[in-house]
């Protein structure tokens, strides 16, 4: 018995499978970067049922590329993180936003490579309102969808390393302000408003981009101030380190002088004692011993 899928069914199935792989990599990232709640023993396994949320939405609507679907796709791992892991709401938002931005950078890089290859080979790009994925060409469809997801999955441990060693030590409020506009533009979640509200929804798209841009410039100024303070602090730290080094050298020299003073005093006492006892020859030999 052979299973035959139409091009539209293959299109939906390919995106659904790639999104499952993506969500599994996000769940792995969350396990490695967040602390599970005290009663949660197997957070990764308990995250698996949340995979069904976007699948159920696709089953009901047939959507895999709309902004509404993307919101469901991004909210399902976020909801799993909120329920299974410790941390404030903002902490979860920042953690999720970082992995989305990280995955988005890889997807953008792979997308550019895909376009360049297609352009160099003279292949036609299928441009539609939702996606430029080649719906009627299974081979090109797989090449468009799966390489970015595979690369994202392979490099997920690197995202974990970045978060644990560097990102979480930064001012996450500034990171949120800097990343919000990139998140809105890169994911396209704001387009949910035109999808459901028509032309009036574009007001919310522009308002969201405008407000996130304002936050971006505010975060950039705060980051500039922090970097300036860090530079001043570094200069003061270097001065302090130099002063500590100079003090240590002075302490060593003082200790050496005190030792030499102690030794000289001892020798003079011996010479003085020999002279008082009339043992001038022995005193002369004692002095010549140090000449």
C-alpha positions in Angstrom: 0.0 0.0 0.0 1.6 3.3 -1.1 0.8 6.6 0.6 0.2 9.4 -1.9 0.3 13.0 -0.7 -0.7 16.0 -2.7 1.7 18.9 -3.1 -0.2 20.9 -0.5 -0.3 18.0 1.9 3.4 17.4 1.5 4.0 21.1 2.0 2.1 21.1 5.3 3.6 17.8 6.5 7.2 19.1 5.7 6.7 22.2 7.7 5.0 20.3 10.6 7.9 17.8 10.8 10.5 20.6 10.7 8.7 22.5 13.5 8.6 19.3 15.6 12.4 19.0 15.3 12.7 22.7 16.1 10.6 22.4 19.2 12.6 19.4 20.4 15.8 21.4 20.1 14.2 24.3 22.1 13.1 21.8 24.8 16.7 20.5 25.0 17.9 24.1 25.2 15.5 24.9 28.1 16.5 21.8 30.0 20.1 22.9 29.9 19.5 26.6 30.7 16.6 26.6 33.3 16.2 25.0 36.7 13.2 22.6 36.8 10.6 23.0 39.5 11.1 20.9 42.7 8.4 18.4 41.8 9.4 18.0 38.2 11.6 15.0 37.7 11.8 14.6 33.9 11.1 18.1 32.4 12.1 17.1 28.8 9.7 14.2 28.7 6.9 16.3 30.2 7.6 18.9 27.5 6.8 16.5 24.7 2.9 16.8 25.0 3.2 20.5 24.2 4.3 19.4 20.7 0.7 18.6 20.1 -0.5 22.2 20.5 0.7 23.5 17.1 0.0 20.1 15.5 -3.6 20.3 16.7 -3.9 23.9 15.4 -2.6 22.8 12.0 -5.1 19.9 12.0 -7.9 22.3 12.6 -6.8 25.1 10.3 -4.3 23.6 7.8 -2.0 26.5 8.6 1.8 26.1 9.0 3.2 29.5 7.8 0.7 32.1 9.0 1.5 34.6 11.8 -1.3 33.0 13.9 0.4 29.6 13.6 3.8 31.1 14.5 2.4 32.5 17.7 1.1 29.1 18.6 4.4 27.5 17.7 6.4 30.0 19.8 4.0 30.0 22.7 3.9 26.2 23.2 7.5 25.8 24.4 7.2 29.0 26.3 4.1 27.6 28.1 6.0 24.4 28.8 8.9 26.4 30.3 6.6 28.4 32.5 4.9 25.3 33.9 7.9 23.1 34.3 10.8 25.4 35.2 11.6 28.0 37.9 12.1 31.7 37.2 10.1 34.9 36.8 7.9 35.6 33.8 10.5 38.1 32.4 13.3 35.5 32.9 11.3 33.0 30.8 10.6 35.6 28.1 14.2 36.6 27.9 15.4 32.9 27.8 12.9 32.1 25.1 13.6 35.2 23.1 17.3 34.5 23.0 16.9 31.0 21.6 14.4 32.4 19.0 16.9 35.1 18.0 19.6 32.5 17.8 17.6 30.2 15.7 16.4 33.1 13.6 20.0 34.1 12.8 20.8 30.6 11.6 17.6 30.5 9.6 18.4 33.9 8.0 21.9 32.8 7.1 20.7 29.5 5.6 17.9 31.4 3.8 20.4 33.8 2.2 22.5 30.8 1.1 19.4 29.2 -0.4 18.5 32.3 -2.4 22.1 32.7 -3.6 22.3 29.1 -4.8 18.9 29.4 -6.6 20.0 32.6 -8.2 23.3 31.3 -9.3 21.6 28.2 -10.8 19.0 30.3 -12.5 16.1 28.6 -10.7 12.8 30.4 -10.2 11.8 31.4 -6.7 8.2 30.8 -5.8 7.0 34.0 -4.1 3.6 34.0 -2.4 1.9 35.9 0.4 3.0 33.4 3.1 6.2 31.8 2.1 8.7 31.5 -0.7 9.1 27.8 -0.2 8.7 25.9 -3.5 5.4 24.1 -2.8 5.3 22.1 -6.1 8.9 20.9 -6.0 9.5 18.3 -3.2 13.2 18.3 -3.5 13.6 22.0 -3.4 11.0 22.1 -0.7 13.0 19.8 1.5 16.2 21.8 0.7 14.4 25.0 1.8 12.9 23.6 5.0 15.1 21.1 6.6 18.8 22.3 6.4 18.1 25.4 8.6 16.3 23.2 11.2 19.1 20.6 11.1 21.8 23.3 11.6 19.8 24.8 14.4 19.6 21.5 16.1 23.3 20.7 15.7 24.3 24.1 17.1 21.8 24.1 20.0 24.5 23.1 22.5 26.4 26.2 21.4 23.3 28.3 22.2 23.3 26.6 25.6 27.0 27.5 26.1 26.3 31.1 25.1 23.4 31.5 27.5 25.0 29.8 30.5 28.5 31.5 30.2 27.7 34.9 28.8 24.1 36.0 28.0 22.5 35.3 31.3 25.2 37.4 33.0 24.3 40.4 30.9 21.6 42.9 31.8 18.7 40.9 30.5 16.4 43.9 30.5 18.6 45.6 28.0 18.8 42.4 26.0 15.0 42.3 25.9 14.9 45.9 24.6 17.5 45.3 21.9 16.0 42.0 20.8 12.3 42.8 20.7 12.3 44.6 17.4 14.4 41.9 15.8 11.9 39.3 17.2 8.9 41.1 15.8 10.5 41.6 12.3 12.2 38.3 12.1 9.3 36.1 13.2 6.5 38.1 11.6 4.1 37.5 14.6 2.7 41.0 14.3 1.1 40.1 11.0 -1.5 38.2 13.0 -3.3 41.5 13.2 -3.8 42.0 9.4 -4.7 38.4 9.1 -7.7 38.8 11.4 -8.4 42.5 11.2 -7.7 43.3 7.6 -6.3 46.7 6.8 -7.0 48.1 10.3 -4.5 45.5 11.6 -1.6 47.2 10.0 -1.9 50.0 12.6 -0.9 47.4 15.2 2.0 46.2 13.1 3.4 49.7 12.7 2.7 50.5 16.3 4.5 47.3 17.5 7.5 48.0 15.3 7.6 51.7 16.4 7.4 50.9 20.1 9.9 48.1 19.8 12.2 50.5 17.9 11.9 53.1 20.7 12.8 50.4 23.2 15.7 49.4 21.0 17.2 52.9 21.0 16.6 53.2 24.7 18.4 49.9 25.3 21.2 51.0 23.0 21.7 54.2 25.1 21.6 52.1 28.3 24.2 49.7 26.8 26.4 52.6 25.7 26.2 54.0 29.3 27.1 50.6 30.7 30.0 50.2 28.3 31.3 53.7 29.2 31.0 52.9 32.9 32.7 49.6 32.3 35.6 51.4 30.5 36.0 53.8 33.4 35.8 50.9 35.9 38.5 49.1 33.8 40.8 52.1 34.0 40.3 52.4 37.7 40.9 48.7 38.1 44.1 48.9 36.1 45.2 51.9 38.3 44.3 49.9 41.4 46.2 46.9 40.2 49.3 49.0 39.4 49.1 50.6 42.9 48.8 47.1 44.5 51.8 46.0 42.4 53.8 49.0 43.5 52.8 48.5 47.1 53.8 44.8 46.9 57.2 45.8 45.5 57.7 48.4 48.2 56.7 45.9 50.9 59.3 43.5 49.6 62.0 46.2 49.5 61.1 47.3 53.0 61.3 43.7 54.3 64.7 43.3 52.6 66.0 46.5 54.2 64.8 45.5 57.6 66.5 42.1 57.2 69.7 43.8 56.1 69.4 46.3 59.1 69.0 43.3 61.4 72.0 41.5 60.0 74.2 44.6 60.1 73.2 45.4 63.7 74.1 41.8 64.7 77.5 42.1 63.0 78.3 45.4 64.7 77.4 44.0 68.0 79.8 41.1 67.5 82.6 43.6 66.4 81.8 45.9 69.4 82.0 42.9 71.8 85.4 41.8 70.4 86.9 45.2 70.7 85.7 45.7 74.3 87.4 42.4 75.2 90.6 43.5 73.5 90.4 40.9 70.8 91.2 43.3 68.0 92.9 40.7 65.8 89.7 38.6 65.9 87.6 41.7 65.2 89.9 42.5 62.2 89.5 39.0 60.8 85.7 39.2 61.4 85.5 42.4 59.3 87.7 41.0 56.6 85.4 38.0 56.3 82.6 40.3 55.0 84.9 42.4 52.7 
